[in-house]
Amino acid sequence: MKTRLVNRTSRRGFLATAAAMASVTILRSGLLKAAPNETPNIAAVGVGGKGWGDITETSKNGAANVVAFCDVNTGEGRGGAKKKANSGFGAAAEKWPDAKRYTDWREMLNKEGKRLNGLTVSTPDHMHAPITMTAIQLGLATYTQKPLTRTIHEARQLTLAARKAKVVTQMGNQGHSGYGYRAVVALVQGGMIGKMQEAHAWSNRPIWPQGIDRPAGNSPVPETLNWDLWLGCAPERPYVDGAYAPFNWRGWYDFGAGALGDMGCHIIDPVVWSMDLGAPTRVAYGGPPPKPETFPTWERIHYDFPATKYTTGPLHMIWYDGRLGEEQVLPFAELAPGAKIPTNGILLVGEKGTLLCEHGGTPKLLPEAEFKDVSLPQLPEQDHYLAWTNAIRGEGTTTSNFDYAGPLTETVLLGTIASRFPGEQLDWDSANLKFTNVAKANDYVQQPYRKGWGVTGLS
């Protein structure tokens, strides 16, 4: 196994790594359907954009046989077939000419389920849970994009169902397997900057419309798009060109989870993981008044977590999205003097120093002068995609299975509910999945599916 080396590890760095790696728990996904040494048969729901990346990466170098795929849009991928990765229905048909092709995932699973070992789910957020739950009930391994679900209830139910079925699972927050965030865990749990006092996490998203009202009228549905299947379990509404599909759905409550849902399962991940944080006890939103159907243009979400052995006491974390260029919304910049604040990242404030890490980058210890002799830890390389494929065969384990990804998603989605209640602190009872002080907020923990789209265990 390859190891990534970042400078020569000092004695302090080595002790931090050793202590942290001893304390990081790797969760097993469970029993496996494919026999050892067999090449798994997998299928994809969604082959455009991120879906293309998921199915190609999990099957690369012959790791899996792609025997079927499904997409509600039989045209080119987002931006056209000549754009990034040449993705889309036609590109998938060309790459896997023998794979069966479908537009309805229910038909695909009904006809192909018995010969499948795994399924990648790369759709708009509102369809993650129905497809994933159906696959779990068929005994299939699932690789589901982040956020795992659109609602907290769905996240809890998928976690319980996957655990009971003992299937291999992985959420598509690939940074969890990357060097940078694993190095954060090693440094924090190794005590390099002492116990944590506060945390900040942020993103430059949204890069799509939010804080808007529903557009009037309707547009002709493209011949290549099955709009009813795209809506799926969401309430029916007319198609409007460019408003929802193929990209702007993230800003709508019915389909996505906003900027927080898009990036939170990436960026909040190392905060929760490194400090072994449990469920938050309180969440509050600061930002513009919400619109009836879309997430705000910018947000400040405050989370309160119970103390752990890696914190000085109860931990307060603030999530920021939007307006990152304005000085008043980056008050934590003064905690990292001289450091360039990246557009997506985390800042952890400890007793002995501060840790800054850009999303997709490597951590920096601040003040730099005090940590100039400290090298970053040596960690083995991991492949987030092939970890899932290999685990189906019985080789190794996944790193973000639903026992971890489900609770992480619940934490992220608490903020999406808080954004509907400006100026209110919402007290959260995780064990019973309910807010204890604002009854109206419970209306968003679980939401009904459109008639005819119910799935056992979810609706």
C-alpha positions as CSV (number, residue, x, y, z in Angstrom):
1,M,0.0,0.0,0.0
2,K,1.4,3.4,-0.9
3,T,2.0,6.0,1.8
4,R,1.9,9.7,1.3
5,L,4.9,11.4,2.9
6,V,4.7,15.1,3.8
7,N,8.1,16.2,5.0
8,R,10.0,14.2,7.6
9,T,7.9,13.4,10.7
10,S,9.3,15.0,13.8
11,R,9.0,13.2,17.2
12,R,6.0,15.4,18.1
13,G,4.4,14.6,14.7
14,F,5.0,10.9,15.1
15,L,3.5,10.8,18.6
16,A,0.4,12.8,17.3
17,T,0.0,10.3,14.4
18,A,0.4,7.2,16.5
19,A,-2.0,8.4,19.2
20,A,-4.6,9.5,16.7
21,M,-4.5,6.4,14.5
22,A,-4.9,4.2,17.6
23,S,-8.1,6.1,18.5
24,V,-9.8,6.3,15.0
25,T,-12.5,3.7,14.7
26,I,-13.1,2.1,11.3
27,L,-16.6,0.9,11.0
28,R,-17.5,-2.2,9.1
29,S,-20.3,-2.1,6.6
30,G,-21.3,-5.7,7.2
31,L,-21.7,-8.9,5.2
32,L,-21.2,-9.0,1.5
33,K,-23.1,-10.4,-1.4
34,A,-20.3,-11.1,-3.9
35,A,-18.0,-14.0,-3.2
36,P,-14.3,-13.3,-2.6
37,N,-12.2,-12.7,-5.7
38,E,-15.3,-12.3,-7.9
39,T,-15.7,-9.1,-9.9
40,P,-18.9,-7.4,-8.7
41,N,-21.8,-6.6,-11.0
42,I,-22.8,-3.0,-10.4
43,A,-25.3,-0.5,-11.9
44,A,-25.8,3.2,-11.7
45,V,-28.8,5.5,-11.1
46,G,-27.6,8.8,-12.7
47,V,-24.7,8.8,-15.2
48,G,-24.4,12.6,-15.9
49,G,-22.1,14.9,-14.1
50,K,-21.2,13.5,-10.7
51,G,-23.0,10.2,-11.6
52,W,-20.5,9.7,-14.4
53,G,-17.6,10.1,-12.0
54,D,-19.1,7.7,-9.4
55,I,-19.8,4.8,-11.8
56,T,-16.5,5.2,-13.7
57,E,-14.4,5.5,-10.5
58,T,-16.0,2.5,-8.7
59,S,-15.5,0.3,-11.8
60,K,-12.1,1.5,-13.0
61,N,-9.4,-0.8,-14.0
62,G,-11.9,-3.7,-14.2
63,A,-12.8,-3.5,-10.5
64,A,-16.4,-4.0,-11.3
65,N,-18.7,-5.0,-14.2
66,V,-21.1,-2.2,-15.2
67,V,-24.1,-4.3,-16.3
68,A,-26.9,-1.7,-16.2
69,F,-27.5,2.1,-15.9
70,C,-30.4,4.4,-15.5
71,D,-30.9,8.1,-16.1
72,V,-34.1,10.1,-16.5
73,N,-32.3,12.3,-19.1
74,T,-31.3,10.3,-22.2
75,G,-29.6,13.4,-23.7
76,E,-26.1,14.6,-23.1
77,G,-24.6,15.2,-19.7
78,R,-24.6,18.6,-18.0
79,G,-22.9,21.1,-20.3
80,G,-22.9,18.8,-23.3
81,A,-21.1,15.5,-24.1
82,K,-17.9,17.3,-25.0
83,K,-17.6,18.9,-21.6
84,K,-15.9,17.4,-18.5
85,A,-15.7,13.6,-18.5
86,N,-17.8,13.3,-21.6
87,S,-20.7,12.2,-19.4
88,G,-24.3,11.4,-20.0
89,F,-26.6,8.7,-21.2
90,G,-25.1,8.4,-24.7
91,A,-21.5,8.4,-23.3
92,A,-22.5,5.6,-20.9
93,A,-24.0,3.6,-23.7
94,E,-20.8,4.0,-25.7
95,K,-18.5,3.1,-22.7
96,W,-20.6,0.1,-21.6
97,P,-22.3,-1.1,-24.8
98,D,-23.5,-4.3,-23.3
99,A,-25.0,-2.7,-20.2
100,K,-28.8,-2.6,-20.1
101,R,-30.3,0.9,-20.3
102,Y,-33.2,2.3,-18.4
103,T,-34.9,5.6,-17.5
104,D,-36.9,4.3,-14.5
105,W,-34.7,3.0,-11.6
106,R,-37.6,1.0,-10.3
107,E,-37.8,-1.0,-13.6
108,M,-34.1,-1.5,-13.6
109,L,-33.9,-2.8,-10.1
110,N,-36.9,-5.1,-10.7
111,K,-35.3,-6.6,-13.8
112,E,-31.7,-6.5,-12.9
113,G,-31.6,-6.7,-9.1
114,K,-31.0,-10.5,-8.9
115,R,-27.7,-10.2,-10.8
116,L,-26.4,-7.1,-9.1
117,N,-24.1,-6.7,-6.2
118,G,-24.0,-3.0,-5.9
119,L,-25.6,0.3,-7.0
120,T,-24.3,3.9,-7.3
121,V,-26.9,6.5,-6.6
122,S,-26.1,10.0,-8.0
123,T,-29.3,11.9,-8.4
124,P,-30.8,15.1,-7.0
125,D,-30.9,14.9,-3.2
126,H,-34.6,14.2,-2.9
127,M,-34.3,10.8,-4.7
128,H,-31.3,9.5,-2.7
129,A,-33.3,7.8,0.1
130,P,-36.0,6.1,-2.0
131,I,-33.5,4.5,-4.4
132,T,-31.0,3.7,-1.7
133,M,-33.6,2.1,0.6
134,T,-35.0,0.0,-2.2
135,A,-31.4,-1.2,-3.0
136,I,-30.7,-2.1,0.6
137,Q,-33.9,-4.1,0.8
138,L,-32.7,-6.1,-2.2
139,G,-29.5,-6.8,-0.4
140,L,-27.4,-4.6,-2.6
141,A,-24.3,-2.6,-1.6
142,T,-24.9,1.1,-2.2
143,Y,-22.6,4.1,-3.0
144,T,-24.9,7.1,-2.4
145,Q,-23.9,10.7,-3.1
146,K,-23.8,13.3,-0.4
147,P,-25.9,14.5,1.4
148,L,-27.0,10.9,2.1
149,T,-30.6,12.1,2.2
150,R,-32.8,15.3,2.0
151,T,-34.5,14.8,5.4
152,I,-33.3,13.7,8.9
153,H,-35.9,10.9,9.1
154,E,-34.6,9.4,5.8
155,A,-31.0,9.5,7.1
156,R,-31.9,7.6,10.3
157,Q,-34.0,5.0,8.5
158,L,-31.2,4.3,5.9
159,T,-28.7,3.9,8.7
160,L,-30.8,1.4,10.5
161,A,-31.8,-0.5,7.4
162,A,-28.2,-0.8,6.2
163,R,-27.1,-2.0,9.6
164,K,-29.8,-4.6,9.7
165,A,-29.2,-5.8,6.1
166,K,-25.5,-5.9,6.7
167,V,-24.7,-4.5,3.2
168,V,-21.7,-2.5,2.2
169,T,-22.4,1.2,2.1
170,Q,-20.4,4.4,1.3
171,M,-21.5,8.0,1.1
172,G,-19.9,10.1,-1.7
173,N,-17.9,12.5,0.6
174,Q,-14.6,11.4,-1.0
175,G,-12.6,13.8,1.1
176,H,-13.1,11.5,4.0
177,S,-10.6,9.2,2.4
178,G,-8.3,11.9,1.3
179,Y,-5.0,12.8,3.0
180,G,-6.0,16.2,4.2
181,Y,-8.9,15.4,6.4
182,R,-7.3,12.2,7.8
183,A,-4.3,14.4,8.7
184,V,-6.6,16.7,10.5
185,V,-7.9,13.8,12.6
186,A,-4.4,12.6,13.4
187,L,-3.3,16.1,14.5
188,V,-6.4,16.8,16.6
189,Q,-6.6,13.4,18.2
190,G,-2.9,13.4,18.8
191,G,-3.2,16.6,20.8
192,M,-1.0,18.8,18.6
193,I,-2.9,22.0,19.3
194,G,-4.4,20.9,22.6
195,K,-8.1,20.4,23.2
196,M,-10.5,22.2,20.9
197,Q,-12.3,25.3,22.0
198,E,-14.3,26.3,19.0
199,A,-14.7,25.4,15.3
200,H,-15.6,27.2,12.1
201,A,-16.5,25.7,8.7
202,W,-17.4,27.5,5.5
203,S,-18.1,27.4,1.7
204,N,-18.3,29.8,-1.1
205,R,-21.5,28.2,-2.2
206,P,-24.2,28.7,-3.3
207,I,-23.2,29.0,-6.9
208,W,-26.8,28.6,-8.1
209,P,-29.9,30.7,-7.4
210,Q,-31.2,30.8,-3.8
211,G,-33.4,33.2,-2.0
212,I,-35.8,33.4,-4.9
213,D,-39.5,32.7,-5.5
214,R,-41.0,30.1,-7.8
215,P,-41.0,31.2,-11.4
216,A,-44.3,31.6,-13.1
217,G,-45.6,29.6,-16.1
218,N,-44.0,26.6,-17.6
219,S,-41.9,25.4,-20.5
220,P,-42.0,22.5,-22.9
221,V,-40.3,19.5,-21.4
222,P,-37.2,18.5,-23.5
223,E,-37.8,15.3,-25.4
224,T,-34.9,13.6,-23.7
225,L,-36.1,14.3,-20.2
226,N,-38.8,12.4,-18.3
227,W,-40.0,15.1,-16.0
228,D,-42.3,12.9,-13.9
229,L,-39.5,10.5,-13.1
230,W,-37.2,13.5,-12.4
231,L,-39.7,14.8,-9.8
232,G,-40.1,11.3,-8.3
233,C,-41.2,11.6,-4.7
234,A,-41.3,15.4,-4.7
235,P,-44.5,17.4,-5.0
236,E,-45.7,17.9,-8.6
237,R,-44.8,21.2,-10.3
238,P,-44.5,22.4,-13.9
239,Y,-41.2,22.2,-15.7
240,V,-39.5,25.6,-16.2
241,D,-36.5,25.7,-18.4
242,G,-33.3,26.2,-16.3
243,A,-35.1,26.6,-13.0
244,Y,-34.6,23.1,-11.6
245,A,-33.0,20.6,-13.9
246,P,-30.2,19.8,-14.6
247,F,-28.3,21.9,-12.0
248,N,-30.3,24.6,-10.1
249,W,-32.3,22.1,-8.0
250,R,-30.0,22.4,-5.0
251,G,-31.4,25.7,-4.0
252,W,-35.0,24.4,-3.7
253,Y,-36.4,22.9,-0.5
254,D,-38.3,20.2,-2.4
255,F,-35.2,18.9,-4.2
256,G,-32.0,19.8,-2.5
257,A,-30.4,20.9,0.8
258,G,-28.8,24.2,-0.3
259,A,-25.2,25.2,0.1
260,L,-25.0,23.5,3.5
261,G,-26.3,20.2,2.2
262,D,-24.0,20.3,-0.8
263,M,-20.8,21.0,1.0
264,G,-21.5,20.3,4.7
265,C,-21.0,16.6,4.4
266,H,-17.5,17.4,3.0
267,I,-16.4,20.2,5.2
268,I,-18.1,19.6,8.5
269,D,-16.9,16.0,8.3
270,P,-13.4,16.5,9.7
271,V,-14.8,18.7,12.5
272,V,-17.2,15.9,13.6
273,W,-14.7,13.1,13.0
274,S,-11.6,14.6,14.6
275,M,-13.4,15.5,17.8
276,D,-15.6,12.4,17.8
277,L,-18.6,14.7,18.2
278,G,-22.0,13.2,18.8
279,A,-25.4,14.7,17.8
280,P,-25.8,18.5,18.3
281,T,-28.1,19.6,21.1
282,R,-28.9,23.0,19.7
283,V,-28.9,24.7,16.3
284,A,-29.7,28.3,15.3
285,Y,-29.7,30.3,12.1
286,G,-28.5,33.8,11.3
287,G,-29.2,35.3,7.9
288,P,-31.8,36.8,5.7
289,P,-35.5,35.9,6.1
290,P,-36.2,32.7,4.3
291,K,-38.3,32.5,1.1
292,P,-41.1,29.9,1.0
293,E,-39.4,27.5,-1.3
294,T,-35.7,28.2,-1.5
295,F,-32.7,28.4,0.8
296,P,-31.3,31.8,1.8
297,T,-28.7,33.6,-0.3
298,W,-26.3,33.3,2.7
299,E,-26.3,31.6,6.1
300,R,-24.6,31.5,9.5
301,I,-25.6,28.2,11.2
302,H,-24.6,27.8,14.9
303,Y,-24.3,24.3,16.3
304,D,-23.7,23.3,19.9
305,F,-22.3,19.8,20.7
306,P,-21.7,18.0,24.0
307,A,-18.1,17.9,25.2
308,T,-15.8,15.0,24.2
309,K,-12.3,14.1,25.3
310,Y,-10.9,16.2,22.5
311,T,-12.7,19.5,23.6
312,T,-12.3,21.8,26.5
313,G,-16.1,21.6,27.1
314,P,-19.2,21.8,25.0
315,L,-18.2,22.8,21.5
316,H,-19.6,25.6,19.4
317,M,-19.3,25.4,15.7
318,I,-20.4,28.0,13.1
319,W,-21.1,27.2,9.5
320,Y,-20.8,30.0,7.0
321,D,-21.9,30.0,3.3
322,G,-22.3,32.9,0.9
323,R,-20.9,36.5,1.2
324,L,-17.4,35.2,2.1
325,G,-15.7,38.2,0.5
326,E,-17.1,40.6,3.2
327,E,-14.9,41.2,6.2
328,Q,-17.8,41.2,8.6
329,V,-18.7,37.6,7.8
330,L,-15.2,36.3,8.3
331,P,-14.6,37.3,11.9
332,F,-12.5,34.2,12.4
333,A,-9.8,35.5,10.0
334,E,-8.2,37.3,12.9
335,L,-7.6,33.9,14.4
336,A,-5.3,33.0,11.5
337,P,-3.1,36.2,11.1
338,G,-1.3,36.2,7.8
339,A,-3.0,33.1,6.5
340,K,-5.0,33.2,3.3
341,I,-8.6,32.1,4.1
342,P,-9.6,29.6,1.4
343,T,-13.1,29.7,-0.2
344,N,-13.9,26.3,1.4
345,G,-12.4,25.1,4.6
346,I,-12.3,24.7,8.3
347,L,-10.6,26.5,11.2
348,L,-10.2,24.7,14.5
349,V,-9.2,26.7,17.6
350,G,-7.3,24.7,20.2
351,E,-5.6,25.5,23.5
352,K,-2.2,25.6,22.0
353,G,-2.8,26.8,18.5
354,T,-5.1,26.9,15.5
355,L,-5.5,24.5,12.6
356,L,-6.6,25.7,9.1
357,C,-7.4,23.3,6.4
358,E,-8.7,24.1,2.9
359,H,-11.2,21.6,1.5
360,G,-9.1,19.2,-0.6
361,G,-5.9,20.6,0.8
362,T,-3.6,19.8,3.7
363,P,-3.8,21.3,7.2
364,K,-1.7,24.2,8.4
365,L,-0.8,24.8,12.0
366,L,-0.8,28.4,13.2
367,P,1.0,30.5,14.3
368,E,3.5,29.0,11.8
369,A,6.5,30.1,13.8
370,E,5.5,28.0,16.7
371,F,4.9,24.9,14.6
372,K,7.7,25.2,12.1
373,D,9.5,22.1,13.3
374,V,6.4,19.9,13.2
375,S,5.9,17.8,10.1
376,L,2.6,16.5,9.0
377,P,1.8,12.8,9.6
378,Q,2.5,9.9,7.3
379,L,-0.7,8.1,6.3
380,P,-1.4,5.3,3.8
381,E,-3.2,6.3,0.6
382,Q,-6.9,5.4,0.3
383,D,-9.3,5.3,-2.7
384,H,-12.8,6.2,-1.6
385,Y,-14.4,4.6,-4.6
386,L,-12.5,1.4,-4.8
387,A,-12.8,0.9,-1.1
388,W,-16.5,0.4,-1.8
389,T,-16.0,-2.0,-4.7
390,N,-13.3,-4.0,-2.9
391,A,-15.5,-4.3,0.2
392,I,-18.2,-5.9,-1.9
393,R,-15.7,-8.6,-2.7
394,G,-14.7,-8.9,1.0
395,E,-11.4,-7.0,0.7
396,G,-11.2,-4.2,3.4
397,T,-13.9,-1.8,4.6
398,T,-15.4,1.4,3.5
399,T,-14.5,4.6,5.3
400,S,-17.8,6.6,5.3
401,N,-20.4,3.8,5.6
402,F,-23.9,4.7,6.8
403,D,-23.1,4.1,10.5
404,Y,-20.9,7.2,10.2
405,A,-22.4,9.0,7.2
406,G,-26.0,8.8,8.5
407,P,-25.4,10.7,11.7
408,L,-23.1,13.1,9.9
409,T,-25.9,13.8,7.4
410,E,-28.4,14.3,10.3
411,T,-26.1,17.0,11.8
412,V,-25.8,18.8,8.5
413,L,-29.6,18.7,7.8
414,L,-30.3,20.2,11.2
415,G,-28.9,23.4,9.8
416,T,-31.2,23.2,6.8
417,I,-34.2,23.1,9.1
418,A,-32.8,25.9,11.3
419,S,-32.6,28.2,8.2
420,R,-36.4,28.3,8.2
421,F,-36.5,29.7,11.7
422,P,-34.4,32.9,11.9
423,G,-33.7,34.2,15.3
424,E,-34.8,31.0,17.1
425,Q,-32.7,28.4,18.9
426,L,-33.9,24.9,18.2
427,D,-33.2,22.3,20.9
428,W,-32.6,18.9,19.4
429,D,-33.4,15.5,20.9
430,S,-31.5,13.1,18.6
431,A,-32.6,9.9,20.3
432,N,-36.2,10.7,19.5
433,L,-35.7,12.7,16.3
434,K,-37.5,15.8,17.4
435,F,-37.1,19.4,18.4
436,T,-38.3,19.9,22.0
437,N,-39.0,23.7,22.0
438,V,-40.2,24.6,18.5
439,A,-42.9,22.2,17.5
440,K,-43.3,23.6,14.0
441,A,-39.7,22.6,13.2
442,N,-40.7,19.0,13.5
443,D,-42.7,19.3,10.3
444,Y,-39.4,19.2,8.4
445,V,-37.8,16.2,10.1
446,Q,-39.9,13.9,7.9
447,Q,-41.9,15.0,4.9
448,P,-44.5,13.1,2.8
449,Y,-43.8,11.6,-0.6
450,R,-45.9,12.2,-3.7
451,K,-48.7,9.7,-4.1
452,G,-47.5,6.5,-5.8
453,W,-43.8,7.1,-4.8
454,G,-43.9,5.6,-1.3
455,V,-41.1,3.3,-0.2
456,T,-41.4,0.8,2.7
457,G,-39.4,2.1,5.7
458,L,-39.5,5.7,4.6
459,S,-43.0,6.9,3.9
